[in-house]
Amino acid sequence: DLDAFEFNVAKMAKHCQDHRLAFRPHGKTHKCAEIAQALIRAGAVGACAAKISEAEAFAANGVTGILVTTPVVGKHKIERAVCLATRRPDTLFLADHPRNVGDLSEAAGAAGIRLNVVLDLHVGRKGGIQPGESALALAQLVASLSHLRLAGLQAYAGHASHCEGFAERKKASLEALAPAIETKWLLERHGLECPLLTAGSTGTYNIDSDIAGVTELQPGSFIF
C-alpha cells in the first residue's frame, strides 16, 4: 500500500507546513525506523517514542529528533536515557515530578551532559503534572539545574480523539488544551522560554493546528 502511505504522509506534512507547525509523528504505531526516516524526509523534525526501548531502537537505526513521550523513571532507565542522550544530544525526555527531575539532573551531571526536558502536563486521562502553578514550579526547578534544559511542554489529550463527531472532538480538545496554553504563557511571563508545546493526535490534528500556542503535532496512526 505504498501509494496510500505516501499520500497520507504528504497530506499530513503539508497540513503542518501550511499551519507553520513542527511535525514529530509518533512511532508507537509502526515501530519501524525506515518509516520514521521516510517521515523525516517528508519534513518531520523527528519521531516520538512511547518508551526508552523504542527510542533506543530508533536512534540505533539513524532516527534523530526523538521525543520520549512518557517519563523515564528509575535508576536503570535513567542510565539508559543518559546513554541515549550521549549518542543523540537532541533527544527530548519527559518529566512530571520534582523527584524525577532531580534524578535526571544527578545522572546527567555524573555523565557530564545536559538533558533536554519537556514537562508532561495532565490534560487527558493519564499522568502528567497539573497545569498552572504546579507546572510553573517544576519548570523553575528544571531551569535552575545546570545539567537540564527546559525544552517546553507536552499536552497530549488522547481521549479527545475518541469522541464521536467532529464537533464533540473539537470541544473536548479545546477544553483539554486550554490549561496548557495558559501554562505556556504563564512560564513566559515568569521569564522561562517555552519554545515547544507539542500536542495533536491523528484524531485532532485538524483541530489542534488552529489553536494559538501549539507549536508541534505528534500524530501517529494517520500513516495507515
C-alpha positions as CSV (number, residue, x, y, z in Angstrom):
1,D,0.0,0.0,0.0
2,L,2.9,2.4,-0.8
3,D,0.8,4.8,-2.7
4,A,-1.7,5.2,0.2
5,F,1.2,5.6,2.6
6,E,2.9,8.3,0.6
7,F,-0.4,10.1,0.1
8,N,-1.1,10.1,3.8
9,V,2.4,11.3,4.7
10,A,2.4,14.1,2.2
11,K,-1.1,15.2,3.3
12,M,-0.1,15.5,7.0
13,A,3.3,17.1,6.2
14,K,1.6,19.7,4.0
15,H,-1.0,20.4,6.7
16,C,1.7,21.1,9.3
17,Q,3.7,23.2,6.9
18,D,0.6,25.2,5.9
19,H,-0.1,25.9,9.6
20,R,3.6,26.6,10.4
21,L,3.8,23.8,12.9
22,A,6.6,21.3,13.5
23,F,5.7,17.7,12.8
24,R,7.0,14.9,15.0
25,P,5.0,11.8,14.2
26,H,4.5,9.1,16.9
27,G,6.3,5.9,16.2
28,K,4.3,3.6,18.6
29,T,2.0,2.5,15.7
30,H,4.6,1.5,13.2
31,K,7.7,0.8,15.4
32,C,9.8,1.0,12.2
33,A,12.9,3.1,11.7
34,E,12.6,3.1,7.9
35,I,9.1,4.6,8.3
36,A,10.4,7.2,10.8
37,Q,13.1,8.2,8.4
38,A,10.6,8.4,5.5
39,L,8.6,10.8,7.6
40,I,11.7,12.9,8.4
41,R,12.5,13.1,4.7
42,A,8.9,14.4,4.2
43,G,9.5,17.2,6.7
44,A,9.2,15.8,10.2
45,V,11.6,17.2,12.8
46,G,11.9,13.7,14.4
47,A,9.9,11.0,15.9
48,C,8.0,10.3,19.1
49,A,8.7,7.1,21.0
50,A,6.4,5.7,23.7
51,K,9.2,4.4,25.9
52,I,13.0,4.3,26.2
53,S,13.4,1.0,24.4
54,E,11.6,2.3,21.3
55,A,13.7,5.4,21.4
56,E,16.9,3.3,21.6
57,A,15.9,1.2,18.6
58,F,15.0,4.3,16.5
59,A,18.3,6.0,17.5
60,A,20.4,2.9,16.7
61,N,18.9,3.0,13.2
62,G,19.6,6.6,12.4
63,V,16.4,8.4,13.6
64,T,17.1,11.8,15.0
65,G,14.9,14.3,17.0
66,I,13.4,11.8,19.2
67,L,10.8,12.7,22.0
68,V,10.2,10.0,24.6
69,T,6.6,10.7,25.4
70,T,6.4,9.1,28.8
71,P,8.7,10.0,31.8
72,V,11.8,7.9,32.2
73,V,11.7,6.8,35.8
74,G,14.1,4.6,37.9
75,K,17.8,4.3,38.0
76,H,18.2,1.8,35.2
77,K,16.0,3.6,32.7
78,I,17.6,6.9,33.5
79,E,21.0,5.4,32.9
80,R,19.8,4.3,29.5
81,A,18.4,7.8,28.8
82,V,21.7,9.3,29.6
83,C,23.5,6.9,27.3
84,L,21.0,7.7,24.6
85,A,21.4,11.4,25.0
86,T,25.2,11.0,24.8
87,R,24.8,9.5,21.4
88,R,21.8,11.7,20.3
89,P,22.0,15.0,22.2
90,D,18.8,16.3,20.5
91,T,16.7,13.7,22.3
92,L,13.9,15.1,24.4
93,F,12.8,13.5,27.7
94,L,9.6,13.9,29.7
95,A,9.3,14.7,33.4
96,D,6.2,15.4,35.6
97,H,7.6,15.2,39.2
98,P,10.3,17.0,41.2
99,R,11.9,13.8,42.3
100,N,12.3,12.5,38.7
101,V,13.7,15.9,37.7
102,G,16.3,15.6,40.5
103,D,17.2,12.1,39.4
104,L,17.6,13.1,35.8
105,S,19.8,16.1,36.8
106,E,22.0,13.9,39.0
107,A,22.6,11.3,36.3
108,A,23.2,13.9,33.6
109,G,25.7,15.7,35.9
110,A,27.6,12.4,36.6
111,A,27.9,11.9,32.8
112,G,28.9,15.5,32.2
113,I,26.0,16.1,29.8
114,R,22.8,18.2,29.6
115,L,19.4,16.6,29.1
116,N,16.5,18.3,27.3
117,V,13.4,18.1,29.5
118,V,9.8,18.5,28.4
119,L,7.2,18.9,31.1
120,D,4.3,16.5,30.7
121,L,1.0,18.3,31.5
122,H,-2.1,16.5,32.8
123,V,-4.6,17.4,30.2
124,G,-6.1,14.0,29.5
125,R,-6.8,10.8,31.5
126,K,-3.2,9.7,32.1
127,G,-0.3,11.1,34.0
128,G,1.4,14.5,34.0
129,I,1.7,17.4,36.3
130,Q,-1.2,19.8,36.8
131,P,-1.1,22.8,34.5
132,G,-0.7,26.3,36.1
133,E,1.3,27.0,39.3
134,S,2.4,23.3,39.8
135,A,3.8,23.2,36.3
136,L,5.5,26.6,36.8
137,A,7.2,25.5,39.9
138,L,8.5,22.3,38.2
139,A,9.7,24.4,35.2
140,Q,11.5,26.8,37.5
141,L,13.2,23.7,39.1
142,V,14.3,22.4,35.8
143,A,15.6,25.8,34.7
144,S,17.6,26.1,37.9
145,L,19.6,22.9,37.3
146,S,22.7,23.3,35.2
147,H,22.5,19.8,33.7
148,L,19.0,20.1,32.4
149,R,17.5,22.4,29.8
150,L,13.8,23.3,29.8
151,A,12.7,22.4,26.3
152,G,8.9,23.0,26.6
153,L,5.6,21.3,27.3
154,Q,3.7,18.3,26.2
155,A,-0.1,18.4,26.2
156,Y,-1.4,15.1,24.8
157,A,-5.1,14.7,25.2
158,G,-5.6,11.4,23.5
159,H,-9.1,10.9,24.9
160,A,-10.3,13.7,22.6
161,S,-9.6,11.7,19.5
162,H,-12.1,9.1,20.5
163,C,-15.1,11.5,20.8
164,E,-17.7,10.7,18.2
165,G,-18.2,13.5,15.7
166,F,-16.0,16.5,14.7
167,A,-17.9,19.0,16.9
168,E,-17.5,16.8,20.0
169,R,-13.8,16.1,19.3
170,K,-13.2,19.8,18.9
171,K,-15.0,20.7,22.1
172,A,-13.0,18.0,24.0
173,S,-9.7,19.0,22.6
174,L,-10.2,22.8,23.1
175,E,-11.2,22.2,26.7
176,A,-8.2,19.9,27.3
177,L,-5.6,22.2,25.8
178,A,-6.8,25.5,27.2
179,P,-4.9,25.0,30.5
180,A,-1.8,24.0,28.6
181,I,-1.9,27.2,26.5
182,E,-2.4,29.2,29.7
183,T,0.6,27.4,31.3
184,K,2.8,28.2,28.3
185,W,2.0,31.9,28.7
186,L,2.5,31.7,32.5
187,L,6.0,30.3,32.1
188,E,6.9,33.0,29.6
189,R,5.5,35.7,31.9
190,H,7.9,34.4,34.5
191,G,10.9,34.7,32.2
192,L,11.0,31.0,31.2
193,E,11.3,30.4,27.4
194,C,8.8,27.8,26.2
195,P,9.5,27.2,22.5
196,L,7.7,23.8,22.4
197,L,4.1,22.9,23.0
198,T,3.6,19.5,21.5
199,A,0.1,18.1,21.1
200,G,-2.2,16.8,18.4
201,S,-3.0,13.2,17.7
202,T,-4.4,11.9,14.4
203,G,-8.0,12.4,15.6
204,T,-7.5,16.1,16.5
205,Y,-4.7,17.2,14.1
206,N,-7.0,19.5,12.2
207,I,-8.3,21.0,15.4
208,D,-5.2,21.5,17.4
209,S,-3.4,23.0,14.5
210,D,-5.7,26.1,14.8
211,I,-5.0,26.6,18.5
212,A,-2.7,29.6,19.0
213,G,0.2,28.5,21.2
214,V,0.5,24.9,19.9
215,T,3.9,24.6,18.1
216,E,4.0,20.9,17.1
217,L,1.8,18.0,16.3
218,Q,2.6,14.3,17.1
219,P,0.0,12.2,15.2
220,G,0.9,8.6,14.5
221,S,-1.8,6.3,13.1
222,F,-2.5,8.7,10.1
223,I,0.1,6.9,8.0
224,F,-2.2,3.8,7.9
